[in-house]
């Protein structure tokens, strides 16, 4: 295989013959992730059903699906949260399984249980497996038991409606010292997380976490951790089948973020010593095994470069936005493996067969004005030209003429590049960003070009403070 082309790096003789595992899958999401899942289903010969809210009737994911069904209930921006209606649509369409993508219903135990009760396969963790990782403070407690270092914080979930628990929250925060971070127990993707620097801010953060956690994940409790500024945010991608096989397929540096939303990711981390990389990878597999993972799991760590210490942050048992760079580095189609695992298939490779042979970078292109603190910029995309060429991948959710609604995440598309070296991947990303044309809405492309030219990025030593310092 030409070294500039990513592809399977495990032994091809062990690849299974492609066959249809499900007859039909309903994709319970929208935008670029729905398009991503639909494309893999088509490659696997599986028919698809897309659901859509009224404001998404002309969306790209609707155009690409074999069948489309309108979500009739739910107010503006709430259609994709209608669990019972989505399950009913899946059964009426005679789908065998539901793929939730990420966000919305991907980490909602209630939705997983509803699928299982309705005889539908949920393409993700089983209800029992998800229950081991939620509330997320349960995972923290387990990490302590198996000897994985954790960030100081609350030992148990704190109930939003219990006055005594709220007093304990204040006591915990003041015991570990401000600033602290408040996290919904069922959370993921930075949803509902906020930093408190004093008691007054803490109470506001708690109210926010309770409302957002209940709405997004169906879990109203929260927990508190010491906020560690200026660290690297690293995550390890783990795959586990239902026969007990667990493998680590690589890590990602996700430190460039604002308001806990990632902006640029790369693999491998350019500033992580090999020995620590191995140690963290082993820990990630141990964590997945301890949580009895039976699907896709991402284990997140906070890494202090000065002391070379790492701490467990959280686990997410769903597809991550940035999964594509791991695919480019290893040649493994993560969505395809998700589907196969849900259908009862075993992993087609061992840990020894997995190699990361490319450097890959992702820039999330969103409809935001970076000159105004990333203010969302809804509107109509009047002109669109996406980049092409060797070493470039685009995961898009829009076409020319798409309306960008203020009701949803402002993600337009993900731009990914890869190369034999980091420098080659970075140069391809700069070229791809400059080739991209989006008119009608403001985008984060100027930020990305500026970020890639910065000294800290070039050195690879950037931390979670990167955006604040770059835009100061």
C-alpha positions as CSV (number, residue, x, y, z in Angstrom):
1,X,0.0,0.0,0.0
2,X,1.2,3.5,-0.8
3,X,2.3,5.1,2.5
4,X,0.3,8.3,1.6
5,X,-3.0,6.4,1.5
6,X,-4.6,5.4,4.8
7,X,-6.1,1.9,4.7
8,X,-6.4,-1.2,6.8
9,X,-3.1,-1.9,8.6
10,X,-4.2,-5.1,10.2
11,X,-3.8,-8.5,8.5
12,X,-6.1,-8.4,5.5
13,X,-6.4,-12.2,5.6
14,X,-8.5,-11.9,8.7
15,X,-11.1,-9.5,7.3
16,X,-14.5,-11.0,7.2
17,X,-16.5,-11.3,4.0
18,X,-18.8,-8.3,3.8
19,X,-22.4,-9.3,4.3
20,X,-25.6,-7.6,5.4
21,X,-25.8,-7.6,9.2
22,X,-29.1,-5.6,9.4
23,X,-31.6,-5.2,6.6
24,X,-32.5,-1.6,7.5
25,X,-31.1,1.0,10.0
26,X,-32.8,4.2,11.1
27,X,-30.4,7.1,11.7
28,X,-31.8,9.1,14.6
29,X,-29.8,12.3,14.0
30,X,-29.1,15.1,11.5
31,X,-26.3,17.0,9.9
32,X,-22.9,15.7,9.1
33,X,-23.0,12.8,11.5
34,X,-26.2,11.5,10.0
35,X,-24.6,11.7,6.5
36,X,-21.5,9.9,7.9
37,X,-23.6,7.0,9.1
38,X,-25.7,6.8,6.0
39,X,-22.7,6.5,3.8
40,X,-21.2,3.6,5.8
41,X,-24.6,1.8,5.7
42,X,-24.7,2.2,1.9
43,X,-21.2,0.7,1.6
44,X,-22.4,-2.3,3.7
45,X,-25.5,-2.8,1.6
46,X,-27.8,-1.8,4.4
47,X,-31.0,0.2,3.6
48,X,-31.5,3.4,5.6
49,X,-34.3,5.5,7.1
50,X,-33.7,9.2,7.9
51,X,-35.9,11.1,10.2
52,X,-36.3,14.9,10.0
53,X,-37.9,17.8,11.7
54,X,-39.7,20.4,9.5
55,X,-36.8,22.8,9.3
56,X,-34.6,20.0,8.0
57,X,-36.8,18.8,5.1
58,X,-34.3,19.7,2.5
59,X,-31.2,18.6,4.4
60,X,-28.4,16.5,2.9
61,X,-29.1,13.6,5.2
62,X,-32.7,13.5,4.0
63,X,-31.5,13.5,0.3
64,X,-29.1,10.5,0.9
65,X,-31.4,8.1,2.8
66,X,-33.3,5.3,1.1
67,X,-36.5,6.3,3.0
68,X,-37.4,9.4,5.0
69,X,-39.9,10.0,7.7
70,X,-41.1,13.2,9.3
71,X,-41.0,13.7,13.1
72,X,-44.4,15.2,13.9
73,X,-44.1,15.9,17.6
74,X,-41.8,18.2,19.6
75,X,-41.4,22.0,19.4
76,X,-38.7,23.9,17.5
77,X,-35.4,22.2,17.9
78,X,-36.8,19.4,19.9
79,X,-37.9,16.9,17.2
80,X,-34.8,14.7,17.4
81,X,-35.4,14.2,21.1
82,X,-38.8,12.5,20.6
83,X,-37.8,9.0,21.7
84,X,-41.1,7.3,21.5
85,X,-42.0,8.7,18.1
86,X,-38.6,7.8,16.7
87,X,-38.9,4.2,17.9
88,X,-42.4,4.0,16.5
89,X,-41.2,5.3,13.1
90,X,-38.4,2.6,13.2
91,X,-40.9,-0.2,13.8
92,X,-43.3,1.1,11.1
93,X,-40.4,1.3,8.6
94,X,-39.4,-2.2,9.6
95,X,-35.9,-1.2,10.6
96,X,-33.9,-3.7,12.6
97,X,-31.7,-1.1,14.4
98,X,-31.2,2.5,15.3
99,X,-28.0,4.4,15.0
100,X,-28.1,7.6,17.2
101,X,-24.9,9.2,15.9
102,X,-23.6,11.5,18.7
103,X,-25.5,13.9,20.9
104,X,-29.3,13.9,21.2
105,X,-30.1,10.3,22.1
106,X,-26.6,8.6,21.9
107,X,-26.0,8.5,25.7
108,X,-29.6,8.4,27.0
109,X,-30.2,5.2,29.0
110,X,-33.9,5.7,28.7
111,X,-33.7,5.6,24.9
112,X,-31.5,2.5,24.9
113,X,-34.0,0.7,27.1
114,X,-36.9,1.8,24.9
115,X,-35.1,0.3,21.8
116,X,-34.4,-2.9,23.6
117,X,-38.0,-3.2,24.9
118,X,-39.2,-2.6,21.3
119,X,-37.0,-5.4,19.8
120,X,-34.7,-2.9,18.0
121,X,-31.0,-3.1,18.2
122,X,-29.4,0.1,19.5
123,X,-26.1,0.6,17.7
124,X,-24.0,1.5,20.7
125,X,-23.7,0.1,24.2
126,X,-26.3,-2.2,25.8
127,X,-28.5,-0.7,28.5
128,X,-26.5,-2.6,31.1
129,X,-23.1,-1.5,29.8
130,X,-24.3,2.2,29.6
131,X,-25.5,1.9,33.1
132,X,-22.0,1.0,34.3
133,X,-20.7,4.3,33.0
134,X,-23.7,6.5,34.2
135,X,-24.0,8.5,36.3
136,X,-20.4,9.5,35.4
137,X,-19.4,9.8,39.1
138,X,-19.8,6.0,39.2
139,X,-17.0,5.7,36.7
140,X,-14.9,8.0,38.9
141,X,-15.4,5.8,41.9
142,X,-14.5,2.7,39.9
143,X,-11.3,4.3,38.7
144,X,-10.2,4.8,42.3
145,X,-10.9,1.1,43.0
146,X,-8.7,-0.1,40.1
147,X,-5.9,2.4,40.8
148,X,-6.4,5.0,38.0
149,X,-5.7,8.5,39.2
150,X,-8.7,10.9,39.2
151,X,-9.1,14.6,39.5
152,X,-10.1,15.6,43.1
153,X,-13.9,16.0,43.4
154,X,-17.2,14.8,44.8
155,X,-17.4,11.1,45.6
156,X,-21.0,10.6,44.8
157,X,-23.7,12.1,42.4
158,X,-25.3,15.2,43.9
159,X,-29.0,15.4,43.6
160,X,-30.4,18.6,42.2
161,X,-33.5,18.6,44.4
162,X,-31.9,17.8,47.7
163,X,-31.0,20.8,50.0
164,X,-28.6,18.7,52.0
165,X,-26.8,17.5,48.9
166,X,-26.5,21.1,47.7
167,X,-24.8,22.0,51.0
168,X,-22.4,19.1,50.4
169,X,-21.7,20.5,47.0
170,X,-20.7,23.8,48.5
171,X,-18.6,22.0,51.1
172,X,-16.9,19.9,48.4
173,X,-16.0,22.9,46.2
174,X,-14.6,24.9,49.1
175,X,-12.7,21.8,50.4
176,X,-10.8,21.2,47.1
177,X,-10.6,24.9,46.4
178,X,-11.9,27.1,43.5
179,X,-12.0,27.1,40.6
180,X,-14.1,24.0,40.2
181,X,-16.0,22.5,37.3
182,X,-19.6,21.4,37.6
183,X,-20.6,18.4,35.3
184,X,-24.0,16.8,34.7
185,X,-23.7,13.1,35.8
186,X,-25.1,11.9,32.5
187,X,-23.1,14.3,30.4
188,X,-20.9,14.3,27.4
189,X,-19.6,16.6,24.7
190,X,-19.2,19.5,27.2
191,X,-23.0,19.8,27.5
192,X,-24.0,21.5,30.8
193,X,-20.4,21.9,32.1
194,X,-19.4,25.2,33.6
195,X,-16.5,26.6,35.7
196,X,-17.2,28.2,39.1
197,X,-14.7,30.5,40.7
198,X,-16.7,31.3,43.9
199,X,-19.8,30.3,45.7
200,X,-22.1,32.6,43.8
201,X,-20.9,31.2,40.5
202,X,-21.1,27.7,41.9
203,X,-24.9,28.0,42.5
204,X,-25.5,29.3,39.0
205,X,-23.4,26.5,37.5
206,X,-25.4,23.9,39.5
207,X,-28.7,25.2,38.2
208,X,-27.4,25.2,34.7
209,X,-26.0,21.6,35.0
210,X,-29.3,20.3,36.4
211,X,-31.5,21.8,33.7
212,X,-29.2,20.8,30.8
213,X,-28.4,17.4,32.2
214,X,-32.1,16.5,32.6
215,X,-33.0,17.8,29.1
216,X,-30.1,16.2,27.3
217,X,-29.4,13.0,29.2
218,X,-32.4,12.3,31.3
219,X,-30.3,12.4,34.5
220,X,-30.7,15.4,36.8
221,X,-27.8,14.9,39.2
222,X,-24.3,16.4,38.9
223,X,-20.8,16.2,40.3
224,X,-17.9,18.6,41.0
225,X,-14.2,18.4,40.2
226,X,-11.2,20.6,40.7
227,X,-10.7,22.6,37.5
228,X,-7.2,22.0,36.1
229,X,-6.2,24.8,33.7
230,X,-3.4,24.5,31.2
231,X,-3.4,20.7,30.7
232,X,-3.7,18.6,27.6
233,X,-7.0,16.9,26.9
234,X,-6.2,13.4,25.5
235,X,-8.7,10.7,24.6
236,X,-8.2,7.0,23.7
237,X,-10.5,5.2,21.4
238,X,-11.5,1.7,22.5
239,X,-13.5,-0.9,20.7
240,X,-15.1,-3.8,22.6
241,X,-17.3,-6.6,21.2
242,X,-19.8,-8.7,23.0
243,X,-17.5,-11.7,23.3
244,X,-15.2,-9.8,25.7
245,X,-12.5,-8.7,23.2
246,X,-11.2,-5.1,23.9
247,X,-8.7,-3.1,21.9
248,X,-7.3,0.4,22.0
249,X,-7.2,1.8,18.4
250,X,-5.4,5.0,19.1
251,X,-5.5,8.4,20.8
252,X,-6.3,12.0,19.9
253,X,-5.1,15.4,21.2
254,X,-8.3,17.5,21.7
255,X,-6.8,20.3,23.7
256,X,-7.8,23.1,21.4
257,X,-11.3,23.9,22.6
258,X,-13.5,26.7,23.8
259,X,-16.4,26.3,26.3
260,X,-15.5,22.6,26.3
261,X,-16.3,22.3,22.6
262,X,-13.3,21.0,20.6
263,X,-12.2,23.0,17.6
264,X,-9.0,21.2,16.3
265,X,-8.0,17.6,17.0
266,X,-5.0,15.6,15.9
267,X,-3.4,12.2,16.2
268,X,-1.0,11.3,17.4
269,X,-0.4,13.9,20.1
270,X,2.9,15.6,19.2
271,X,4.0,16.1,22.8
272,X,3.2,12.8,24.4
273,X,6.2,10.6,25.3
274,X,6.0,7.0,23.9
275,X,6.1,5.4,27.3
276,X,3.2,7.5,28.7
277,X,1.2,6.8,25.5
278,X,1.6,3.1,26.1
279,X,0.7,3.5,29.8
280,X,-2.4,5.5,29.1
281,X,-3.5,3.1,26.3
282,X,-3.2,0.2,28.7
283,X,-5.2,2.1,31.3
284,X,-7.9,2.9,28.7
285,X,-8.4,-0.8,28.0
286,X,-8.5,-1.6,31.7
287,X,-11.1,1.1,32.2
288,X,-13.3,-0.3,29.3
289,X,-13.0,-3.8,30.7
290,X,-13.9,-2.6,34.3
291,X,-16.9,-0.8,32.9
292,X,-17.8,-4.0,30.9
293,X,-17.9,-2.0,27.6
294,X,-19.6,-3.9,24.8
295,X,-19.3,-1.3,22.0
296,X,-17.4,1.9,21.3
297,X,-15.9,3.8,24.3
298,X,-13.8,6.9,24.5
299,X,-11.6,7.2,27.6
300,X,-10.6,10.8,28.3
301,X,-7.5,11.9,30.3
302,X,-6.1,15.2,31.5
303,X,-2.3,15.3,31.0
304,X,0.0,17.7,32.9
305,X,3.1,18.1,30.7
306,X,5.2,19.7,33.4
307,X,4.9,16.8,35.8
308,X,4.0,14.1,33.3
309,X,1.0,13.0,35.4
310,X,-2.3,12.0,33.9
311,X,-5.8,11.9,35.5
312,X,-9.0,10.1,34.4
313,X,-11.5,12.7,33.2
314,X,-14.5,10.8,31.9
315,X,-15.8,8.1,29.5
316,X,-18.1,8.5,26.6
317,X,-19.8,5.4,25.3
318,X,-20.7,6.8,21.9
319,X,-19.3,7.9,18.6
320,X,-17.1,11.0,19.0
321,X,-17.2,14.0,16.6
322,X,-13.5,13.6,16.0
323,X,-13.5,9.8,15.3
324,X,-12.5,10.4,11.6
325,X,-8.9,11.2,12.4
326,X,-8.5,7.8,14.1
327,X,-10.0,6.2,11.0
328,X,-7.5,8.0,8.8
329,X,-4.6,7.0,11.0
330,X,-5.5,3.3,11.3
331,X,-7.7,2.5,8.3
332,X,-10.4,1.2,10.6
333,X,-14.0,2.3,9.8
334,X,-15.3,2.9,13.3
335,X,-18.9,3.2,12.3
336,X,-18.8,-0.1,10.4
337,X,-17.3,-1.7,13.5
338,X,-20.1,-0.2,15.7
339,X,-22.7,-1.8,13.4
340,X,-21.0,-5.2,13.3
341,X,-20.6,-5.3,17.1
342,X,-24.3,-4.4,17.5
343,X,-25.1,-7.3,15.2
344,X,-23.2,-9.7,17.4
345,X,-20.0,-9.9,15.3
346,X,-16.5,-10.2,16.9
347,X,-13.7,-7.8,16.3
348,X,-11.7,-8.7,13.1
349,X,-8.3,-7.7,14.6
350,X,-6.2,-8.1,17.7
351,X,-4.4,-5.4,19.6
352,X,-1.1,-6.5,18.0
353,X,-2.4,-5.9,14.5
354,X,-3.5,-2.3,15.0
355,X,-1.0,0.3,13.9
356,X,-1.2,4.1,13.5
357,X,0.8,4.9,10.4
358,X,-0.5,8.4,9.4
359,X,-0.7,11.7,11.1
360,X,-4.2,13.2,10.9
361,X,-5.8,16.5,11.8
362,X,-9.4,17.7,12.0
363,X,-10.8,21.2,11.9
364,X,-14.4,21.7,12.8
365,X,-15.9,24.3,10.5
366,X,-18.8,26.0,12.1
367,X,-21.1,28.9,11.3
368,X,-19.7,31.2,14.0
369,X,-18.1,34.7,14.1
370,X,-14.8,34.2,15.9
371,X,-14.3,38.0,16.1
372,X,-17.4,38.1,18.4
373,X,-16.4,35.3,20.8
374,X,-17.7,32.5,18.5
375,X,-21.2,34.0,18.1
376,X,-23.4,31.6,16.1
377,X,-24.2,33.0,12.6
378,X,-27.4,31.3,11.3
379,X,-28.4,32.0,7.7
380,X,-28.4,30.5,4.2
381,X,-25.2,29.2,2.5
382,X,-25.3,31.0,-0.8
383,X,-22.1,29.6,-2.2
384,X,-20.1,26.5,-1.3
385,X,-16.9,25.0,-2.6
386,X,-15.3,22.1,-0.7
387,X,-11.6,21.2,-1.1
388,X,-10.4,18.0,-2.7
389,X,-7.0,16.3,-3.5
390,X,-4.7,13.8,-2.0
391,X,-4.8,13.7,1.8
392,X,-8.1,15.5,2.2
393,X,-11.4,14.2,3.6
394,X,-14.6,16.3,4.1
395,X,-17.5,15.1,6.4
396,X,-20.2,17.5,5.4
397,X,-23.8,18.0,6.4
398,X,-24.6,20.9,4.1
399,X,-25.0,21.7,0.4
400,X,-25.1,25.0,-1.4
401,X,-28.5,26.6,-0.4
402,X,-28.6,24.9,3.0
403,X,-30.3,27.0,5.8
404,X,-28.3,27.0,9.0
405,X,-30.8,27.1,11.8
406,X,-30.2,28.8,15.2
407,X,-31.9,25.9,16.8
408,X,-29.1,23.4,16.4
409,X,-25.3,23.1,16.7
410,X,-23.7,25.4,14.1
411,X,-21.5,22.6,12.6
412,X,-21.2,22.9,8.8
413,X,-18.6,20.2,8.1
414,X,-15.4,18.6,9.4
415,X,-12.3,19.1,7.4
416,X,-9.7,16.3,7.8
417,X,-6.3,15.9,6.4
418,X,-3.6,13.2,6.8
419,X,0.1,12.8,5.8
420,X,3.1,10.6,6.4
421,X,4.4,13.3,8.8
422,X,2.7,16.0,11.0
423,X,4.2,18.7,8.8
424,X,2.6,17.1,5.7
425,X,-0.8,16.8,7.4
426,X,-0.6,20.5,8.5
427,X,0.4,21.8,5.1
428,X,-2.5,19.9,3.5
429,X,-4.9,21.3,6.1
430,X,-3.7,24.9,5.3
431,X,-4.1,24.2,1.6
432,X,-7.6,22.8,2.1
433,X,-8.7,25.6,4.3
434,X,-7.6,28.2,1.8
435,X,-9.4,26.3,-1.0
436,X,-12.7,26.2,0.9
437,X,-15.4,28.8,0.0
438,X,-18.4,29.3,2.2
439,X,-20.6,32.4,1.5
440,X,-23.7,33.6,3.2
441,X,-22.6,32.8,6.8
442,X,-19.5,33.6,8.7
443,X,-17.3,30.6,9.6
444,X,-14.4,29.6,11.8
445,X,-12.0,29.1,8.9
446,X,-10.0,32.3,9.7
447,X,-9.5,31.1,13.3
448,X,-8.2,27.7,12.0
449,X,-5.6,29.3,9.7
450,X,-4.5,31.6,12.5
451,X,-4.3,28.7,14.9
452,X,-2.2,26.5,12.6
453,X,0.4,29.3,12.2
454,X,0.8,29.9,16.0
455,X,4.0,29.0,17.8
456,X,2.3,26.8,20.4
457,X,0.6,24.7,17.7
458,X,3.8,24.4,15.7
459,X,5.6,23.2,18.8
460,X,2.7,20.8,19.7
461,X,2.8,21.9,23.3
462,X,-0.6,23.7,23.3
463,X,-3.0,23.1,26.1
464,X,-6.7,23.8,26.9
465,X,-5.7,27.5,27.4
466,X,-4.7,27.8,23.7
467,X,-7.9,29.5,22.4
468,X,-8.1,32.0,25.2
469,X,-4.5,33.1,24.6
470,X,-4.8,33.1,20.8
471,X,-7.9,35.3,20.9
472,X,-6.9,37.6,23.7
